[in-house]
Amino acid sequence: MNLSKKRICVTGGAGFLGTHLVKKLEARGARDIFIPMIEDYDLVKGKDIQRMLDAPKPDLIIHLAAHVGGIGANLEHPAEFFYDNLMMGVQLIHEAWVRGVEKFVAIGTICAYPKFTPVPFKEENLWNGYPEETNAPYGLAKKMLLVQAQAYRQQYGFNAVYLLPVNLYGPGDNFNPASSHVIPALIRKCLEAKANGDEKIIAWGDGSPTREFLYVEDAAEGITLASERYEGDEPVNLGSCFEISIKELVGKIARMTGFEGEIVWDTSKPNGQPRRKLDTSRAEAFFGFKSKTNFDEGLQNTIDWYVQKREDLAK
């Protein structure tokens, strides 16, 4: 697909991943990009989806929009996370097919994998068990978009593809403590503890789980490549092939932010899934994607961005 000649709709295009993706699309020559704003369209509602598609008449839809959060947010809002994400995706895919949209790129979630998935996670293991309980409603809602994409391809020949990015991080991430994921939450916690002269910070769980993180610009490149080159029905992982324990991650962020106090582990809080590391061979074989950003470099960029943002807000 030559993106420079297509009308493109990016749901969630004003968000963390979306802003980076739009820049990648523009770098490929795309000029007709429509970004529906949440103030104008509630994509949980079918009529808003129809109204949203009336104006741009897209050839390509990249569906990034999601109701997301960390473990705490998933525990507090499981019904909302299930309903909102399911209704957004299911209705949008159906309406895209009805209108003859040329291609649909659905962005899934690593939370769709079973709790005890052999490491590294391979796409063929997606259905071998129930997801980790704290984020299962969200993970299963997004997983249904894979079922729908494959069903619509089988029955209607609809060109819908499904990508599974691992945990993202980078400049522009969500640093709201009520809804942020682990990296921005820890960066903010360490910087605030340092500024306040606190002697300790509290971290959730026991630090034993491992996670893989993908720099947001790399994720945007992977989605762009899939939009250009991938036409298949199989789900595809997007990852960095880098795994780190939460305990090591907390120590690394503490050092990089200059926090020298004690790290106290609150084992009454959930750990989440024991391990997360992806097999990314499909992405490289199917559309030539391989992550490029070193983790320490990406982490420093994220810290620097947030420090600058705090300084700008303080002015």
NORJOJO-V39398 format. One record per backbone hydrogen bond with DSSP energy under -0.5 kcal/mol. NH is the residue of the N-H (numbers start at 1). CO is the residue of the C=O. E is the energy in kcal/mol with one decimal. If there is no record, write none. Layout:
BEGIN
nh={NH/NH}
co={CO/CO}
e={E/E}
END
This chain:
BEGIN
nh={3/5/6/8/8/9/10/11/11/12/13/15/18/19/20/21/22/23/24/25/26/27/28/28/29/30/32/33/34/34/36/40/41/43/45/49/50/51/52/53/54/55/56/57/59/60/61/62/63/63/64/64/68/74/75/76/77/81/82/83/84/85/86/87/88/89/90/91/92/93/94/95/96/97/98/99/100/101/102/103/104/105/106/106/107/108/108/110/112/113/115/117/117/120/121/125/126/128/132/135/136/136/139/140/141/142/143/144/145/146/146/147/148/149/150/151/152/153/154/155/156/157/157/158/160/161/163/164/165/166/167/169/173/175/179/180/185/186/187/188/189/190/191/192/193/194/195/196/197/197/198/201/203/205/210/211/213/214/216/218/219/220/221/222/223/224/225/226/227/228/229/230/236/238/244/246/247/249/250/251/252/253/254/255/256/257/258/258/259/260/262/264/264/266/266/267/269/279/280/284/285/286/287/288/289/291/298/299/300/301/302/303/304/305/306/307/308/309/310/311/312/313/314/315/315}
co={1/2/3/6/32/60/34/9/62/36/10/12/12/15/16/17/18/19/20/21/22/23/24/25/26/25/6/31/8/32/34/37/37/41/42/45/46/47/48/49/50/51/52/53/7/7/103/9/61/105/11/62/66/70/71/72/73/77/78/79/80/81/82/83/84/85/86/87/88/89/90/91/92/93/94/95/97/96/59/59/159/61/104/161/63/106/163/165/109/110/130/114/115/277/277/122/123/125/113/132/132/133/135/136/137/138/139/140/142/142/143/143/144/145/146/147/148/149/150/151/152/152/153/152/158/104/106/236/163/238/212/214/170/173/176/176/181/182/183/184/185/186/187/188/189/190/191/192/193/194/193/262/264/266/274/244/242/167/169/215/215/216/217/218/219/220/221/222/223/224/225/226/162/164/211/209/207/245/246/247/248/249/250/251/252/253/254/255/254/258/199/201/262/203/264/265/266/121/278/280/281/282/283/284/283/239/294/295/296/297/298/299/300/301/302/303/304/305/306/307/308/309/310/311/312}
e={-1.0/-1.6/-1.4/-0.6/-3.0/-2.7/-2.4/-0.6/-1.6/-0.5/-1.5/-1.8/-0.6/-2.5/-0.9/-2.4/-2.8/-1.3/-1.7/-2.6/-2.5/-2.0/-1.1/-0.6/-1.7/-2.3/-0.5/-1.0/-3.4/-0.5/-0.6/-1.6/-2.1/-0.9/-2.3/-1.8/-2.3/-2.3/-2.5/-1.8/-1.0/-0.8/-0.7/-1.3/-2.8/-2.1/-2.1/-2.7/-0.6/-2.7/-1.5/-1.1/-0.8/-2.3/-2.2/-1.8/-2.1/-2.5/-2.0/-2.8/-2.6/-1.2/-2.1/-2.8/-2.1/-1.9/-2.8/-1.5/-1.7/-2.6/-2.0/-2.5/-2.3/-2.2/-2.6/-1.9/-1.5/-2.6/-0.5/-1.8/-2.4/-3.1/-0.6/-3.1/-1.4/-0.7/-3.5/-0.9/-1.7/-1.7/-2.8/-0.6/-0.7/-0.6/-3.9/-2.6/-1.6/-1.8/-0.6/-1.3/-0.5/-0.8/-2.7/-3.1/-1.8/-2.1/-1.7/-1.6/-0.9/-0.5/-1.0/-1.3/-2.6/-2.5/-2.5/-2.4/-3.0/-1.7/-2.4/-2.7/-1.9/-0.5/-1.3/-1.7/-1.7/-2.8/-2.6/-3.1/-0.5/-2.2/-0.6/-1.4/-1.5/-0.6/-1.6/-2.2/-2.1/-2.4/-2.5/-2.4/-2.2/-2.7/-2.3/-2.5/-2.1/-2.3/-2.3/-2.0/-0.8/-0.7/-2.3/-2.2/-2.9/-2.0/-1.9/-2.8/-0.6/-3.0/-2.5/-0.6/-2.2/-2.3/-1.8/-2.4/-2.3/-2.1/-2.6/-2.2/-2.2/-1.9/-3.0/-1.8/-1.7/-2.5/-2.5/-2.8/-2.3/-2.5/-2.7/-2.0/-2.4/-2.6/-2.5/-2.2/-2.5/-1.9/-0.9/-0.5/-2.0/-0.5/-3.1/-2.9/-0.6/-3.2/-0.6/-1.1/-1.7/-3.0/-0.7/-1.5/-2.4/-3.7/-1.9/-1.1/-1.8/-0.5/-2.7/-2.8/-2.3/-2.2/-1.9/-2.5/-2.8/-2.1/-2.1/-2.7/-2.3/-2.3/-2.5/-2.1/-2.4/-2.3/-1.5/-0.7/-0.7}
END
